[in-house]
Amino acid sequence: MTTKKTLNMITQRAIEEGIAMEIGKTSREYFDACNIIEMNAQDMKELGIMKNTNVHVKSESGEVIVKAVVGRQTCYPGLCHIRQGVWANQVVPPRTQSTGAPQYSGFPVTVEPAPDEKLKSALELVQGAVGLWKGEQHA
Amino acid sequence: MPKIIENVGCPYCGCSCDDVRVTVSDDGKEILEVENVCAIGTEIFKHGCSKDRIKLPRMRQPDGSMKDISYEEAIDWTARHLLKAKKPLMYGFGSTNCEGQAAAARAMEIAGGMLDNCATICHGPSFLAIFDNGYPTCTLGEVKNRADVIVYWGSNPAHAHPRHMSRYSIFPRGFFTGKGQKKRTVIVIDPRYTDTANVADYHLQIKQGHDYELFNAFRMVIHGYGNDLPDEIAGIKKETILEVAEIMKNARFGTTFFGMGLTHSDGRNHNIDIAISLTRDLNKVAKWTIMAMRGHYNIAGPGVVWSWTFGFPYCLDLTKKDHAHMNPGETSSVDMAMRDEVDMFINIGTDAGAHFPIPAVKQLKKHPWVTIDPSINMASEIADLHIPVCICGVDVGGIVYRMDNVPIQFRKVIEPPEGVMDDETLLNKVADRMEELIAKGEA
């Protein structure tokens, strides 16, 4: 059993994320829809985690805690997907190959189990990144 | 008595469905029911008549809280900061009508700033490929009425364009496609087994980021060199490639719909470039077209409006005042943010706070940040000034361009909350105020 794995990450739209986004990005629905990482069952087994275990995802440009699931739209071993939105964008590299479009698809991340870490809300992540987070009263 | 409004446009994805049926209350203030609309569109209409709509601009205070101010104050603050900034950037327009986009062009020309739209992080690479290699496309009506082979490459309409398959591509019965889905072959090329792949006849589970090789393989087959292919390319077996290429060659009318899977992966515009080349090759033996799966209901709009205004669809540099200039990589929003080149940011009709990589958000937040949006979102919650506006297609009408560049007149179905301005009015007032300040010598 390994404790850390390097996977190839992509981030795209999911209908659950689209609906939740229109309900509101500070809503519970958005939180539930977007803070998950979908990966192959084999990769989860190798990491020694069960579904819904929190994991620490780290890329060249950032890190985030998300919840690991297999998901209905399955990935092959070595590929993982975080739905587009606040959690994914904590780790998406801003490099654009001189086109303006960031590297949303296909960048290496390391994933390791973090069952004791807490998931952060969208507001905490974004306001926290720019020094505006004042605790839960804003949530 | 409740009023039923037929053929209303939906302000969500690039499908820009214009067959929505909306039932509104007697006083025209509340939406009671929406029909012919996907789950996401339903939420937009529901939000339109929500009691929680923001009705006044909000200015961030030194303690971090937000305080209501008048529209006049918000317009004056924005105009003064635009004039003060050396290189302000206005970005967004995914959810704005063409009238608003034209007013934005006017405002940023006066301010001498940068003007960019969501294409910069979505189909911008597609624009670059289209400039280089042409765009043998068609309308969605032609797809519905003629297409017998549909390819979705790097796109997942089941999630991102929920009515695309039922309204235009796979399921509808058209003039020459009377049997609908039964007579259509659907090919999905995606590294994930998506819900779209689930309804396809062929799912080619490509190795992520290796699209260029697979396009090349298809081109080899079309050019008659299929036997020279190695046993496997980009994770796809040679036999499968030959079988699918045969279907493509025998299409009566084929369409390739491509999405973010190509524009966000390594290669960017080159992936689209070769997709267009494959379409050209296929046109020697069959009839093929190609179309970008544009994300928002009017994200094709700024490309059209600014092309006729300035000659370029996105990444516009208007700082020279007397001529426009475009050079993605240099004048694109995320690249400028990462080099900390812009000294004011206006986020309109999108949410850069949630959808830009966080390092870019941090850079932009070093400077004054204005968010123009009907909703509370990440961009509004970190903004120095949040100005609420009407929702196009719900409480203001306007022209929108569908993903196939067909213009559609959207209508308003309910009255906006009292006092709330639409994008066009607001941006024209900002432009007027800048002209006043320049005339008074206060700029």
Boltz contact constraints between the chains, C-beta under 6 A:
constraints:
  - contact:
      token1: [A, 8]
      token2: [B, 208]
      max_distance: 6.0
  - contact:
      token1: [A, 12]
      token2: [B, 260]
      max_distance: 6.0
  - contact:
      token1: [A, 13]
      token2: [B, 159]
      max_distance: 6.0
  - contact:
      token1: [A, 13]
      token2: [B, 160]
      max_distance: 6.0
  - contact:
      token1: [A, 14]
      token2: [B, 159]
      max_distance: 6.0
  - contact:
      token1: [A, 15]
      token2: [B, 159]
      max_distance: 6.0
  - contact:
      token1: [A, 18]
      token2: [B, 40]
      max_distance: 6.0
  - contact:
      token1: [A, 19]
      token2: [B, 39]
      max_distance: 6.0
  - contact:
      token1: [A, 19]
      token2: [B, 40]
      max_distance: 6.0
  - contact:
      token1: [A, 19]
      token2: [B, 43]
      max_distance: 6.0
  - contact:
      token1: [A, 22]
      token2: [B, 40]
      max_distance: 6.0
  - contact:
      token1: [A, 22]
      token2: [B, 43]
      max_distance: 6.0
  - contact:
      token1: [A, 22]
      token2: [B, 44]
      max_distance: 6.0
  - contact:
      token1: [A, 23]
      token2: [B, 43]
      max_distance: 6.0
  - contact:
      token1: [A, 25]
      token2: [B, 354]
      max_distance: 6.0
  - contact:
      token1: [A, 25]
      token2: [B, 377]
      max_distance: 6.0
  - contact:
      token1: [A, 25]
      token2: [B, 378]
      max_distance: 6.0
  - contact:
      token1: [A, 61]
      token2: [B, 359]
      max_distance: 6.0
  - contact:
      token1: [A, 62]
      token2: [B, 358]
      max_distance: 6.0
  - contact:
      token1: [A, 73]
      token2: [B, 192]
      max_distance: 6.0
  - contact:
      token1: [A, 73]
      token2: [B, 194]
      max_distance: 6.0
  - contact:
      token1: [A, 74]
      token2: [B, 193]
      max_distance: 6.0
  - contact:
      token1: [A, 75]
      token2: [B, 192]
      max_distance: 6.0
  - contact:
      token1: [A, 79]
      token2: [B, 191]
      max_distance: 6.0
  - contact:
      token1: [A, 79]
      token2: [B, 208]
      max_distance: 6.0
  - contact:
      token1: [A, 85]
      token2: [B, 354]
      max_distance: 6.0
  - contact:
      token1: [A, 86]
      token2: [B, 354]
      max_distance: 6.0
  - contact:
      token1: [A, 89]
      token2: [B, 357]
      max_distance: 6.0
  - contact:
      token1: [A, 89]
      token2: [B, 358]
      max_distance: 6.0
  - contact:
      token1: [A, 90]
      token2: [B, 358]
      max_distance: 6.0
  - contact:
      token1: [A, 92]
      token2: [B, 357]
      max_distance: 6.0
  - contact:
      token1: [A, 94]
      token2: [B, 334]
      max_distance: 6.0
  - contact:
      token1: [A, 94]
      token2: [B, 338]
      max_distance: 6.0
  - contact:
      token1: [A, 94]
      token2: [B, 357]
      max_distance: 6.0
  - contact:
      token1: [A, 94]
      token2: [B, 359]
      max_distance: 6.0
  - contact:
      token1: [A, 94]
      token2: [B, 360]
      max_distance: 6.0
  - contact:
      token1: [A, 96]
      token2: [B, 334]
      max_distance: 6.0
  - contact:
      token1: [A, 96]
      token2: [B, 335]
      max_distance: 6.0
  - contact:
      token1: [A, 97]
      token2: [B, 268]
      max_distance: 6.0
  - contact:
      token1: [A, 98]
      token2: [B, 329]
      max_distance: 6.0
  - contact:
      token1: [A, 99]
      token2: [B, 124]
      max_distance: 6.0
  - contact:
      token1: [A, 99]
      token2: [B, 125]
      max_distance: 6.0
  - contact:
      token1: [A, 99]
      token2: [B, 268]
      max_distance: 6.0
  - contact:
      token1: [A, 99]
      token2: [B, 269]
      max_distance: 6.0
  - contact:
      token1: [A, 99]
      token2: [B, 328]
      max_distance: 6.0
  - contact:
      token1: [A, 100]
      token2: [B, 120]
      max_distance: 6.0
  - contact:
      token1: [A, 100]
      token2: [B, 124]
      max_distance: 6.0
  - contact:
      token1: [A, 100]
      token2: [B, 328]
      max_distance: 6.0
  - contact:
      token1: [A, 100]
      token2: [B, 332]
      max_distance: 6.0
  - contact:
      token1: [A, 101]
      token2: [B, 121]
      max_distance: 6.0
  - contact:
      token1: [A, 101]
      token2: [B, 124]
      max_distance: 6.0
  - contact:
      token1: [A, 101]
      token2: [B, 125]
      max_distance: 6.0
  - contact:
      token1: [A, 101]
      token2: [B, 263]
      max_distance: 6.0
  - contact:
      token1: [A, 101]
      token2: [B, 264]
      max_distance: 6.0
  - contact:
      token1: [A, 101]
      token2: [B, 268]
      max_distance: 6.0
  - contact:
      token1: [A, 102]
      token2: [B, 334]
      max_distance: 6.0
  - contact:
      token1: [A, 102]
      token2: [B, 357]
      max_distance: 6.0
  - contact:
      token1: [A, 104]
      token2: [B, 264]
      max_distance: 6.0
  - contact:
      token1: [A, 105]
      token2: [B, 264]
      max_distance: 6.0
  - contact:
      token1: [A, 105]
      token2: [B, 265]
      max_distance: 6.0
  - contact:
      token1: [A, 106]
      token2: [B, 208]
      max_distance: 6.0
  - contact:
      token1: [A, 106]
      token2: [B, 209]
      max_distance: 6.0
  - contact:
      token1: [A, 106]
      token2: [B, 265]
      max_distance: 6.0
  - contact:
      token1: [A, 106]
      token2: [B, 266]
      max_distance: 6.0
  - contact:
      token1: [A, 126]
      token2: [B, 353]
      max_distance: 6.0
  - contact:
      token1: [A, 126]
      token2: [B, 378]
      max_distance: 6.0
  - contact:
      token1: [A, 129]
      token2: [B, 358]
      max_distance: 6.0
  - contact:
      token1: [A, 129]
      token2: [B, 362]
      max_distance: 6.0
  - contact:
      token1: [A, 130]
      token2: [B, 365]
      max_distance: 6.0
  - contact:
      token1: [A, 130]
      token2: [B, 382]
      max_distance: 6.0
  - contact:
      token1: [A, 132]
      token2: [B, 64]
      max_distance: 6.0
  - contact:
      token1: [A, 132]
      token2: [B, 382]
      max_distance: 6.0
  - contact:
      token1: [A, 134]
      token2: [B, 64]
      max_distance: 6.0
